């Protein structure tokens, strides 16, 4: 760490951000981002009725948890260990989606669960097929989110 006589660089893991590794504005941004994440409400999808058994569709519970996040203004959405079968769902801004070790989000194989949406402008009506496309499993437009996966 630059300018530090108490901590040697060998004491700090290589992937950690330190005051000397960023310019002051970027370091302040990094600190504020983490303070916001720490102070956010935490919503566990299981508390909203998700089963996480890999056979029950957990879409309704996940959507309720996302709606609670939206009302709180900023939150952490937690998927604890389990297998969450779901149709596509939309995220909202200011969500830190945490997928804990042992958690898997499974997309439904029921084609009727997948909404058809307009093609992306960059695809010029689709590359493989003309016209609209199916939405992605986790969807959102013009949003600010953070995804965290604990291995």
RATABEL-V930496 format. One record per residue. N is the residue number from 1. PSI is psi in whole degrees, 0 to 359 (none if undefined). Layout:
n=N psi=PSI
n=N psi=PSI
This chain:
n=1 psi=130
n=2 psi=134
n=3 psi=16
n=4 psi=128
n=5 psi=349
n=6 psi=327
n=7 psi=129
n=8 psi=149
n=9 psi=333
n=10 psi=343
n=11 psi=348
n=12 psi=124
n=13 psi=147
n=14 psi=332
n=15 psi=8
n=16 psi=144
n=17 psi=132
n=18 psi=161
n=19 psi=325
n=20 psi=349
n=21 psi=352
n=22 psi=157
n=23 psi=159
n=24 psi=320
n=25 psi=317
n=26 psi=322
n=27 psi=318
n=28 psi=317
n=29 psi=314
n=30 psi=315
n=31 psi=313
n=32 psi=322
n=33 psi=316
n=34 psi=326
n=35 psi=318
n=36 psi=319
n=37 psi=322
n=38 psi=321
n=39 psi=357
n=40 psi=154
n=41 psi=150
n=42 psi=126
n=43 psi=124
n=44 psi=127
n=45 psi=334
n=46 psi=327
n=47 psi=346
n=48 psi=9
n=49 psi=1
n=50 psi=141
n=51 psi=322
n=52 psi=27
n=53 psi=357
n=54 psi=353
n=55 psi=327
n=56 psi=133
n=57 psi=120
n=58 psi=12
n=59 psi=311
n=60 psi=317
n=61 psi=319
n=62 psi=317
n=63 psi=318
n=64 psi=318
n=65 psi=319
n=66 psi=320
n=67 psi=321
n=68 psi=321
n=69 psi=315
n=70 psi=319
n=71 psi=327
n=72 psi=341
n=73 psi=330
n=74 psi=132
n=75 psi=169
n=76 psi=126
n=77 psi=114
n=78 psi=130
n=79 psi=101
n=80 psi=174
n=81 psi=134
n=82 psi=178
n=83 psi=110
n=84 psi=104
n=85 psi=128
n=86 psi=152
n=87 psi=169
n=88 psi=147
n=89 psi=155
n=90 psi=139
n=91 psi=165
n=92 psi=168
n=93 psi=160
n=94 psi=41
n=95 psi=131
n=96 psi=101
n=97 psi=116
n=98 psi=117
n=99 psi=104
n=100 psi=162
n=101 psi=130
n=102 psi=0
n=103 psi=139
n=104 psi=134
n=105 psi=119
n=106 psi=131
n=107 psi=138
n=108 psi=144
n=109 psi=0
n=110 psi=110
n=111 psi=331
n=112 psi=346
n=113 psi=345
n=114 psi=106
n=115 psi=148
n=116 psi=131
n=117 psi=164
n=118 psi=154
n=119 psi=156
n=120 psi=142
n=121 psi=326
n=122 psi=343
n=123 psi=351
n=124 psi=58
n=125 psi=24
n=126 psi=143
n=127 psi=312
n=128 psi=323
n=129 psi=140
n=130 psi=151
n=131 psi=202
n=132 psi=176
n=133 psi=164
n=134 psi=148
n=135 psi=165
n=136 psi=165
n=137 psi=311
n=138 psi=116
n=139 psi=155
n=140 psi=150
n=141 psi=134
n=142 psi=50
n=143 psi=161
n=144 psi=107
n=145 psi=166
n=146 psi=125
n=147 psi=132
n=148 psi=125
n=149 psi=119
n=150 psi=113
n=151 psi=none
